[in-house]
Amino acid sequence: MSTATKQAIDLMEILPESEQNFVLEFIKKLVLAWDPDFTKVTPLERAEIEQAMEEIENGETVPHEVINWD
């Protein structure tokens, strides 16, 4: 957890519960404004996606027929 996130949580916990709910809803609105379709990814997620794409391109995948799906 980042320092900024920890600071925000600490400040939020000072508020009365009714105000904490207001802040939570406000944060949700900020996130939706930043990414209304939840399509942005973190740098770590981007790296993992790129690695997976490379593995697919290099044929480094497991065929479905060798997986026990039961």
HTML snippet that shows the backbone in 3Dmol.js (N, CA, C, O; Angstrom):
<script src="https://3Dmol.org/build/3Dmol-min.js"></script>
<div id="view" style="width:600px;height:400px;position:relative"></div>
<script>
const pdb = `
ATOM      1  N   MET A   1       0.845  -1.163   0.000  1.00  0.00           N
ATOM      2  CA  MET A   1       0.000   0.000   0.000  1.00  0.00           C
ATOM      3  C   MET A   1       0.899   1.236   0.000  1.00  0.00           C
ATOM      4  O   MET A   1       1.881   1.307   0.739  1.00  0.00           O
ATOM      5  N   SER A   2       0.556   2.171  -0.812  1.00  0.00           N
ATOM      6  CA  SER A   2       1.366   3.389  -0.916  1.00  0.00           C
ATOM      7  C   SER A   2       1.177   4.261   0.323  1.00  0.00           C
ATOM      8  O   SER A   2       0.193   4.130   1.051  1.00  0.00           O
ATOM      9  N   THR A   3       2.132   5.146   0.544  1.00  0.00           N
ATOM     10  CA  THR A   3       2.056   6.085   1.660  1.00  0.00           C
ATOM     11  C   THR A   3       0.833   6.986   1.526  1.00  0.00           C
ATOM     12  O   THR A   3       0.144   7.255   2.509  1.00  0.00           O
ATOM     13  N   ALA A   4       0.568   7.449   0.310  1.00  0.00           N
ATOM     14  CA  ALA A   4      -0.589   8.320   0.084  1.00  0.00           C
ATOM     15  C   ALA A   4      -1.892   7.589   0.404  1.00  0.00           C
ATOM     16  O   ALA A   4      -2.806   8.176   0.983  1.00  0.00           O
ATOM     17  N   THR A   5      -1.981   6.324   0.034  1.00  0.00           N
ATOM     18  CA  THR A   5      -3.184   5.549   0.322  1.00  0.00           C
ATOM     19  C   THR A   5      -3.358   5.388   1.824  1.00  0.00           C
ATOM     20  O   THR A   5      -4.460   5.546   2.349  1.00  0.00           O
ATOM     21  N   LYS A   6      -2.268   5.074   2.512  1.00  0.00           N
ATOM     22  CA  LYS A   6      -2.307   4.925   3.975  1.00  0.00           C
ATOM     23  C   LYS A   6      -2.730   6.240   4.631  1.00  0.00           C
ATOM     24  O   LYS A   6      -3.535   6.234   5.562  1.00  0.00           O
ATOM     25  N   GLN A   7      -2.197   7.362   4.156  1.00  0.00           N
ATOM     26  CA  GLN A   7      -2.568   8.659   4.711  1.00  0.00           C
ATOM     27  C   GLN A   7      -4.054   8.943   4.494  1.00  0.00           C
ATOM     28  O   GLN A   7      -4.731   9.452   5.387  1.00  0.00           O
ATOM     29  N   ALA A   8      -4.550   8.617   3.319  1.00  0.00           N
ATOM     30  CA  ALA A   8      -5.967   8.840   3.022  1.00  0.00           C
ATOM     31  C   ALA A   8      -6.849   7.992   3.937  1.00  0.00           C
ATOM     32  O   ALA A   8      -7.875   8.464   4.428  1.00  0.00           O
ATOM     33  N   ILE A   9      -6.452   6.756   4.161  1.00  0.00           N
ATOM     34  CA  ILE A   9      -7.220   5.880   5.056  1.00  0.00           C
ATOM     35  C   ILE A   9      -7.191   6.421   6.478  1.00  0.00           C
ATOM     36  O   ILE A   9      -8.221   6.468   7.151  1.00  0.00           O
ATOM     37  N   ASP A  10      -6.015   6.829   6.930  1.00  0.00           N
ATOM     38  CA  ASP A  10      -5.897   7.382   8.281  1.00  0.00           C
ATOM     39  C   ASP A  10      -6.790   8.604   8.458  1.00  0.00           C
ATOM     40  O   ASP A  10      -7.465   8.731   9.479  1.00  0.00           O
ATOM     41  N   LEU A  11      -6.802   9.495   7.486  1.00  0.00           N
ATOM     42  CA  LEU A  11      -7.652  10.681   7.560  1.00  0.00           C
ATOM     43  C   LEU A  11      -9.131  10.311   7.523  1.00  0.00           C
ATOM     44  O   LEU A  11      -9.944  10.888   8.245  1.00  0.00           O
ATOM     45  N   MET A  12      -9.466   9.354   6.683  1.00  0.00           N
ATOM     46  CA  MET A  12     -10.857   8.946   6.549  1.00  0.00           C
ATOM     47  C   MET A  12     -11.366   8.333   7.856  1.00  0.00           C
ATOM     48  O   MET A  12     -12.523   8.533   8.226  1.00  0.00           O
ATOM     49  N   GLU A  13     -10.503   7.588   8.554  1.00  0.00           N
ATOM     50  CA  GLU A  13     -10.924   6.941   9.796  1.00  0.00           C
ATOM     51  C   GLU A  13     -11.194   7.936  10.919  1.00  0.00           C
ATOM     52  O   GLU A  13     -11.847   7.585  11.902  1.00  0.00           O
ATOM     53  N   ILE A  14     -10.709   9.164  10.797  1.00  0.00           N
ATOM     54  CA  ILE A  14     -10.968  10.197  11.799  1.00  0.00           C
ATOM     55  C   ILE A  14     -12.420  10.655  11.728  1.00  0.00           C
ATOM     56  O   ILE A  14     -13.006  11.058  12.733  1.00  0.00           O
ATOM     57  N   LEU A  15     -12.987  10.590  10.540  1.00  0.00           N
ATOM     58  CA  LEU A  15     -14.348  11.087  10.316  1.00  0.00           C
ATOM     59  C   LEU A  15     -15.397  10.195  10.973  1.00  0.00           C
ATOM     60  O   LEU A  15     -15.158   9.007  11.191  1.00  0.00           O
ATOM     61  N   PRO A  16     -16.560  10.767  11.290  1.00  0.00           N
ATOM     62  CA  PRO A  16     -17.689   9.934  11.736  1.00  0.00           C
ATOM     63  C   PRO A  16     -18.078   8.961  10.619  1.00  0.00           C
ATOM     64  O   PRO A  16     -17.831   9.222   9.441  1.00  0.00           O
ATOM     65  N   GLU A  17     -18.682   7.851  10.999  1.00  0.00           N
ATOM     66  CA  GLU A  17     -19.009   6.804  10.020  1.00  0.00           C
ATOM     67  C   GLU A  17     -19.862   7.330   8.866  1.00  0.00           C
ATOM     68  O   GLU A  17     -19.652   6.944   7.715  1.00  0.00           O
ATOM     69  N   SER A  18     -20.810   8.196   9.163  1.00  0.00           N
ATOM     70  CA  SER A  18     -21.664   8.729   8.089  1.00  0.00           C
ATOM     71  C   SER A  18     -20.836   9.509   7.071  1.00  0.00           C
ATOM     72  O   SER A  18     -21.113   9.455   5.873  1.00  0.00           O
ATOM     73  N   GLU A  19     -19.836  10.224   7.535  1.00  0.00           N
ATOM     74  CA  GLU A  19     -18.961  10.972   6.633  1.00  0.00           C
ATOM     75  C   GLU A  19     -18.005  10.035   5.899  1.00  0.00           C
ATOM     76  O   GLU A  19     -17.631  10.305   4.758  1.00  0.00           O
ATOM     77  N   GLN A  20     -17.611   8.948   6.535  1.00  0.00           N
ATOM     78  CA  GLN A  20     -16.755   7.957   5.864  1.00  0.00           C
ATOM     79  C   GLN A  20     -17.476   7.395   4.652  1.00  0.00           C
ATOM     80  O   GLN A  20     -16.866   7.189   3.603  1.00  0.00           O
ATOM     81  N   ASN A  21     -18.768   7.148   4.789  1.00  0.00           N
ATOM     82  CA  ASN A  21     -19.551   6.645   3.657  1.00  0.00           C
ATOM     83  C   ASN A  21     -19.589   7.665   2.529  1.00  0.00           C
ATOM     84  O   ASN A  21     -19.499   7.302   1.357  1.00  0.00           O
ATOM     85  N   PHE A  22     -19.722   8.942   2.879  1.00  0.00           N
ATOM     86  CA  PHE A  22     -19.703  10.000   1.866  1.00  0.00           C
ATOM     87  C   PHE A  22     -18.374   9.993   1.114  1.00  0.00           C
ATOM     88  O   PHE A  22     -18.346  10.075  -0.114  1.00  0.00           O
ATOM     89  N   VAL A  23     -17.264   9.895   1.867  1.00  0.00           N
ATOM     90  CA  VAL A  23     -15.932   9.895   1.254  1.00  0.00           C
ATOM     91  C   VAL A  23     -15.774   8.680   0.346  1.00  0.00           C
ATOM     92  O   VAL A  23     -15.232   8.795  -0.753  1.00  0.00           O
ATOM     93  N   LEU A  24     -16.238   7.533   0.790  1.00  0.00           N
ATOM     94  CA  LEU A  24     -16.142   6.318  -0.029  1.00  0.00           C
ATOM     95  C   LEU A  24     -16.890   6.494  -1.350  1.00  0.00           C
ATOM     96  O   LEU A  24     -16.380   6.125  -2.408  1.00  0.00           O
ATOM     97  N   GLU A  25     -18.089   7.054  -1.290  1.00  0.00           N
ATOM     98  CA  GLU A  25     -18.852   7.283  -2.519  1.00  0.00           C
ATOM     99  C   GLU A  25     -18.151   8.298  -3.416  1.00  0.00           C
ATOM    100  O   GLU A  25     -18.174   8.169  -4.640  1.00  0.00           O
ATOM    101  N   PHE A  26     -17.534   9.300  -2.813  1.00  0.00           N
ATOM    102  CA  PHE A  26     -16.788  10.291  -3.574  1.00  0.00           C
ATOM    103  C   PHE A  26     -15.607   9.642  -4.290  1.00  0.00           C
ATOM    104  O   PHE A  26     -15.353   9.928  -5.460  1.00  0.00           O
ATOM    105  N   ILE A  27     -14.892   8.774  -3.593  1.00  0.00           N
ATOM    106  CA  ILE A  27     -13.753   8.073  -4.195  1.00  0.00           C
ATOM    107  C   ILE A  27     -14.225   7.205  -5.364  1.00  0.00           C
ATOM    108  O   ILE A  27     -13.571   7.151  -6.405  1.00  0.00           O
ATOM    109  N   LYS A  28     -15.352   6.533  -5.190  1.00  0.00           N
ATOM    110  CA  LYS A  28     -15.906   5.727  -6.287  1.00  0.00           C
ATOM    111  C   LYS A  28     -16.166   6.599  -7.511  1.00  0.00           C
ATOM    112  O   LYS A  28     -15.876   6.195  -8.637  1.00  0.00           O
ATOM    113  N   LYS A  29     -16.720   7.807  -7.290  1.00  0.00           N
ATOM    114  CA  LYS A  29     -16.993   8.710  -8.404  1.00  0.00           C
ATOM    115  C   LYS A  29     -15.695   9.167  -9.073  1.00  0.00           C
ATOM    116  O   LYS A  29     -15.641   9.309 -10.295  1.00  0.00           O
ATOM    117  N   LEU A  30     -14.658   9.397  -8.278  1.00  0.00           N
ATOM    118  CA  LEU A  30     -13.360   9.773  -8.852  1.00  0.00           C
ATOM    119  C   LEU A  30     -12.812   8.660  -9.741  1.00  0.00           C
ATOM    120  O   LEU A  30     -12.320   8.913 -10.840  1.00  0.00           O
ATOM    121  N   VAL A  31     -12.905   7.438  -9.253  1.00  0.00           N
ATOM    122  CA  VAL A  31     -12.398   6.297 -10.035  1.00  0.00           C
ATOM    123  C   VAL A  31     -13.189   6.156 -11.331  1.00  0.00           C
ATOM    124  O   VAL A  31     -12.609   5.931 -12.394  1.00  0.00           O
ATOM    125  N   LEU A  32     -14.504   6.286 -11.246  1.00  0.00           N
ATOM    126  CA  LEU A  32     -15.320   6.183 -12.462  1.00  0.00           C
ATOM    127  C   LEU A  32     -15.019   7.311 -13.436  1.00  0.00           C
ATOM    128  O   LEU A  32     -15.036   7.101 -14.649  1.00  0.00           O
ATOM    129  N   ALA A  33     -14.745   8.499 -12.925  1.00  0.00           N
ATOM    130  CA  ALA A  33     -14.393   9.615 -13.809  1.00  0.00           C
ATOM    131  C   ALA A  33     -13.041   9.362 -14.464  1.00  0.00           C
ATOM    132  O   ALA A  33     -12.835   9.723 -15.622  1.00  0.00           O
ATOM    133  N   TRP A  34     -12.127   8.750 -13.735  1.00  0.00           N
ATOM    134  CA  TRP A  34     -10.794   8.446 -14.259  1.00  0.00           C
ATOM    135  C   TRP A  34     -10.874   7.347 -15.309  1.00  0.00           C
ATOM    136  O   TRP A  34     -10.173   7.399 -16.319  1.00  0.00           O
ATOM    137  N   ASP A  35     -11.727   6.349 -15.072  1.00  0.00           N
ATOM    138  CA  ASP A  35     -11.838   5.219 -15.987  1.00  0.00           C
ATOM    139  C   ASP A  35     -13.257   4.660 -15.950  1.00  0.00           C
ATOM    140  O   ASP A  35     -13.516   3.705 -15.218  1.00  0.00           O
ATOM    141  N   PRO A  36     -14.175   5.227 -16.718  1.00  0.00           N
ATOM    142  CA  PRO A  36     -15.573   4.810 -16.646  1.00  0.00           C
ATOM    143  C   PRO A  36     -15.820   3.347 -17.008  1.00  0.00           C
ATOM    144  O   PRO A  36     -16.813   2.765 -16.569  1.00  0.00           O
ATOM    145  N   ASP A  37     -14.948   2.754 -17.789  1.00  0.00           N
ATOM    146  CA  ASP A  37     -15.141   1.349 -18.169  1.00  0.00           C
ATOM    147  C   ASP A  37     -14.181   0.415 -17.446  1.00  0.00           C
ATOM    148  O   ASP A  37     -14.115  -0.771 -17.770  1.00  0.00           O
ATOM    149  N   PHE A  38     -13.440   0.927 -16.477  1.00  0.00           N
ATOM    150  CA  PHE A  38     -12.447   0.142 -15.752  1.00  0.00           C
ATOM    151  C   PHE A  38     -11.486  -0.550 -16.709  1.00  0.00           C
ATOM    152  O   PHE A  38     -11.188  -1.734 -16.549  1.00  0.00           O
ATOM    153  N   THR A  39     -11.000   0.191 -17.710  1.00  0.00           N
ATOM    154  CA  THR A  39     -10.134  -0.402 -18.722  1.00  0.00           C
ATOM    155  C   THR A  39      -8.664  -0.067 -18.532  1.00  0.00           C
ATOM    156  O   THR A  39      -7.815  -0.667 -19.191  1.00  0.00           O
ATOM    157  N   LYS A  40      -8.338   0.869 -17.658  1.00  0.00           N
ATOM    158  CA  LYS A  40      -6.941   1.202 -17.434  1.00  0.00           C
ATOM    159  C   LYS A  40      -6.300   0.116 -16.598  1.00  0.00           C
ATOM    160  O   LYS A  40      -6.964  -0.517 -15.777  1.00  0.00           O
ATOM    161  N   VAL A  41      -5.027  -0.099 -16.799  1.00  0.00           N
ATOM    162  CA  VAL A  41      -4.295  -1.100 -16.032  1.00  0.00           C
ATOM    163  C   VAL A  41      -3.108  -0.443 -15.346  1.00  0.00           C
ATOM    164  O   VAL A  41      -2.619   0.604 -15.771  1.00  0.00           O
ATOM    165  N   THR A  42      -2.661  -1.079 -14.281  1.00  0.00           N
ATOM    166  CA  THR A  42      -1.491  -0.580 -13.570  1.00  0.00           C
ATOM    167  C   THR A  42      -0.246  -0.940 -14.369  1.00  0.00           C
ATOM    168  O   THR A  42      -0.327  -1.763 -15.281  1.00  0.00           O
ATOM    169  N   PRO A  43       0.904  -0.348 -14.054  1.00  0.00           N
ATOM    170  CA  PRO A  43       2.141  -0.733 -14.745  1.00  0.00           C
ATOM    171  C   PRO A  43       2.445  -2.234 -14.597  1.00  0.00           C
ATOM    172  O   PRO A  43       2.909  -2.867 -15.545  1.00  0.00           O
ATOM    173  N   LEU A  44       2.183  -2.798 -13.414  1.00  0.00           N
ATOM    174  CA  LEU A  44       2.414  -4.234 -13.217  1.00  0.00           C
ATOM    175  C   LEU A  44       1.484  -5.059 -14.093  1.00  0.00           C
ATOM    176  O   LEU A  44       1.912  -6.033 -14.713  1.00  0.00           O
ATOM    177  N   GLU A  45       0.212  -4.672 -14.147  1.00  0.00           N
ATOM    178  CA  GLU A  45      -0.736  -5.395 -14.996  1.00  0.00           C
ATOM    179  C   GLU A  45      -0.325  -5.300 -16.463  1.00  0.00           C
ATOM    180  O   GLU A  45      -0.416  -6.287 -17.193  1.00  0.00           O
ATOM    181  N   ARG A  46       0.132  -4.114 -16.907  1.00  0.00           N
ATOM    182  CA  ARG A  46       0.575  -3.933 -18.287  1.00  0.00           C
ATOM    183  C   ARG A  46       1.730  -4.889 -18.593  1.00  0.00           C
ATOM    184  O   ARG A  46       1.747  -5.525 -19.646  1.00  0.00           O
ATOM    185  N   ALA A  47       2.699  -4.992 -17.669  1.00  0.00           N
ATOM    186  CA  ALA A  47       3.847  -5.889 -17.867  1.00  0.00           C
ATOM    187  C   ALA A  47       3.391  -7.342 -17.945  1.00  0.00           C
ATOM    188  O   ALA A  47       3.894  -8.108 -18.767  1.00  0.00           O
ATOM    189  N   GLU A  48       2.446  -7.724 -17.098  1.00  0.00           N
ATOM    190  CA  GLU A  48       1.943  -9.100 -17.118  1.00  0.00           C
ATOM    191  C   GLU A  48       1.198  -9.396 -18.416  1.00  0.00           C
ATOM    192  O   GLU A  48       1.322 -10.492 -18.963  1.00  0.00           O
ATOM    193  N   ILE A  49       0.435  -8.443 -18.907  1.00  0.00           N
ATOM    194  CA  ILE A  49      -0.283  -8.617 -20.175  1.00  0.00           C
ATOM    195  C   ILE A  49       0.718  -8.770 -21.323  1.00  0.00           C
ATOM    196  O   ILE A  49       0.564  -9.642 -22.177  1.00  0.00           O
ATOM    197  N   GLU A  50       1.740  -7.917 -21.334  1.00  0.00           N
ATOM    198  CA  GLU A  50       2.751  -7.990 -22.395  1.00  0.00           C
ATOM    199  C   GLU A  50       3.502  -9.317 -22.347  1.00  0.00           C
ATOM    200  O   GLU A  50       3.793  -9.904 -23.389  1.00  0.00           O
ATOM    201  N   GLN A  51       3.818  -9.794 -21.136  1.00  0.00           N
ATOM    202  CA  GLN A  51       4.496 -11.085 -21.015  1.00  0.00           C
ATOM    203  C   GLN A  51       3.606 -12.209 -21.533  1.00  0.00           C
ATOM    204  O   GLN A  51       4.079 -13.104 -22.234  1.00  0.00           O
ATOM    205  N   ALA A  52       2.326 -12.167 -21.194  1.00  0.00           N
ATOM    206  CA  ALA A  52       1.395 -13.196 -21.666  1.00  0.00           C
ATOM    207  C   ALA A  52       1.277 -13.160 -23.184  1.00  0.00           C
ATOM    208  O   ALA A  52       1.226 -14.212 -23.822  1.00  0.00           O
ATOM    209  N   MET A  53       1.231 -11.966 -23.772  1.00  0.00           N
ATOM    210  CA  MET A  53       1.147 -11.855 -25.226  1.00  0.00           C
ATOM    211  C   MET A  53       2.391 -12.432 -25.894  1.00  0.00           C
ATOM    212  O   MET A  53       2.290 -13.104 -26.921  1.00  0.00           O
ATOM    213  N   GLU A  54       3.561 -12.174 -25.318  1.00  0.00           N
ATOM    214  CA  GLU A  54       4.803 -12.743 -25.856  1.00  0.00           C
ATOM    215  C   GLU A  54       4.770 -14.261 -25.792  1.00  0.00           C
ATOM    216  O   GLU A  54       5.173 -14.936 -26.739  1.00  0.00           O
ATOM    217  N   GLU A  55       4.287 -14.801 -24.669  1.00  0.00           N
ATOM    218  CA  GLU A  55       4.212 -16.254 -24.524  1.00  0.00           C
ATOM    219  C   GLU A  55       3.273 -16.851 -25.568  1.00  0.00           C
ATOM    220  O   GLU A  55       3.566 -17.903 -26.136  1.00  0.00           O
ATOM    221  N   ILE A  56       2.161 -16.197 -25.822  1.00  0.00           N
ATOM    222  CA  ILE A  56       1.224 -16.678 -26.844  1.00  0.00           C
ATOM    223  C   ILE A  56       1.875 -16.634 -28.221  1.00  0.00           C
ATOM    224  O   ILE A  56       1.781 -17.592 -28.988  1.00  0.00           O
ATOM    225  N   GLU A  57       2.538 -15.517 -28.532  1.00  0.00           N
ATOM    226  CA  GLU A  57       3.201 -15.383 -29.831  1.00  0.00           C
ATOM    227  C   GLU A  57       4.306 -16.420 -30.019  1.00  0.00           C
ATOM    228  O   GLU A  57       4.553 -16.864 -31.141  1.00  0.00           O
ATOM    229  N   ASN A  58       4.973 -16.810 -28.931  1.00  0.00           N
ATOM    230  CA  ASN A  58       6.057 -17.791 -29.012  1.00  0.00           C
ATOM    231  C   ASN A  58       5.568 -19.223 -28.865  1.00  0.00           C
ATOM    232  O   ASN A  58       6.374 -20.153 -28.821  1.00  0.00           O
ATOM    233  N   GLY A  59       4.258 -19.408 -28.787  1.00  0.00           N
ATOM    234  CA  GLY A  59       3.707 -20.752 -28.662  1.00  0.00           C
ATOM    235  C   GLY A  59       3.928 -21.353 -27.282  1.00  0.00           C
ATOM    236  O   GLY A  59       3.860 -22.573 -27.127  1.00  0.00           O
ATOM    237  N   GLU A  60       4.183 -20.545 -26.304  1.00  0.00           N
ATOM    238  CA  GLU A  60       4.445 -21.023 -24.942  1.00  0.00           C
ATOM    239  C   GLU A  60       3.141 -21.115 -24.150  1.00  0.00           C
ATOM    240  O   GLU A  60       3.005 -20.523 -23.079  1.00  0.00           O
ATOM    241  N   THR A  61       2.201 -21.859 -24.692  1.00  0.00           N
ATOM    242  CA  THR A  61       0.910 -22.025 -24.034  1.00  0.00           C
ATOM    243  C   THR A  61       0.636 -23.501 -23.820  1.00  0.00           C
ATOM    244  O   THR A  61       1.317 -24.359 -24.381  1.00  0.00           O
ATOM    245  N   VAL A  62      -0.361 -23.786 -23.010  1.00  0.00           N
ATOM    246  CA  VAL A  62      -0.757 -25.165 -22.743  1.00  0.00           C
ATOM    247  C   VAL A  62      -2.019 -25.437 -23.539  1.00  0.00           C
ATOM    248  O   VAL A  62      -3.004 -24.713 -23.393  1.00  0.00           O
ATOM    249  N   PRO A  63      -2.015 -26.479 -24.389  1.00  0.00           N
ATOM    250  CA  PRO A  63      -3.218 -26.792 -25.169  1.00  0.00           C
ATOM    251  C   PRO A  63      -4.379 -27.189 -24.251  1.00  0.00           C
ATOM    252  O   PRO A  63      -4.173 -27.821 -23.215  1.00  0.00           O
ATOM    253  N   HIS A  64      -5.589 -26.815 -24.640  1.00  0.00           N
ATOM    254  CA  HIS A  64      -6.766 -27.118 -23.831  1.00  0.00           C
ATOM    255  C   HIS A  64      -6.932 -28.610 -23.582  1.00  0.00           C
ATOM    256  O   HIS A  64      -7.383 -29.013 -22.510  1.00  0.00           O
ATOM    257  N   GLU A  65      -6.575 -29.428 -24.555  1.00  0.00           N
ATOM    258  CA  GLU A  65      -6.818 -30.872 -24.423  1.00  0.00           C
ATOM    259  C   GLU A  65      -5.934 -31.538 -23.374  1.00  0.00           C
ATOM    260  O   GLU A  65      -6.236 -32.657 -22.960  1.00  0.00           O
ATOM    261  N   VAL A  66      -4.866 -30.904 -22.933  1.00  0.00           N
ATOM    262  CA  VAL A  66      -4.014 -31.514 -21.903  1.00  0.00           C
ATOM    263  C   VAL A  66      -4.398 -31.047 -20.485  1.00  0.00           C
ATOM    264  O   VAL A  66      -3.796 -31.480 -19.503  1.00  0.00           O
ATOM    265  N   ILE A  67      -5.387 -30.177 -20.389  1.00  0.00           N
ATOM    266  CA  ILE A  67      -5.836 -29.693 -19.089  1.00  0.00           C
ATOM    267  C   ILE A  67      -6.974 -30.572 -18.599  1.00  0.00           C
ATOM    268  O   ILE A  67      -7.908 -30.859 -19.348  1.00  0.00           O
ATOM    269  N   ASN A  68      -6.899 -31.004 -17.339  1.00  0.00           N
ATOM    270  CA  ASN A  68      -7.989 -31.744 -16.731  1.00  0.00           C
ATOM    271  C   ASN A  68      -8.996 -30.724 -16.219  1.00  0.00           C
ATOM    272  O   ASN A  68      -8.774 -30.105 -15.178  1.00  0.00           O
ATOM    273  N   TRP A  69     -10.084 -30.544 -16.928  1.00  0.00           N
ATOM    274  CA  TRP A  69     -11.076 -29.531 -16.596  1.00  0.00           C
ATOM    275  C   TRP A  69     -12.059 -29.981 -15.538  1.00  0.00           C
ATOM    276  O   TRP A  69     -12.944 -29.214 -15.159  1.00  0.00           O
ATOM    277  N   ASP A  70     -11.932 -31.199 -15.053  1.00  0.00           N
ATOM    278  CA  ASP A  70     -12.888 -31.712 -14.038  1.00  0.00           C
ATOM    279  C   ASP A  70     -12.485 -31.336 -12.646  1.00  0.00           C
ATOM    280  O   ASP A  70     -13.174 -31.686 -11.688  1.00  0.00           O
TER     281      ASP A  70
END
`;
const viewer = $3Dmol.createViewer("view");
viewer.addModel(pdb, "pdb");
viewer.setStyle({}, {cartoon: {color: "spectrum"}});
viewer.zoomTo();
viewer.render();
</script>
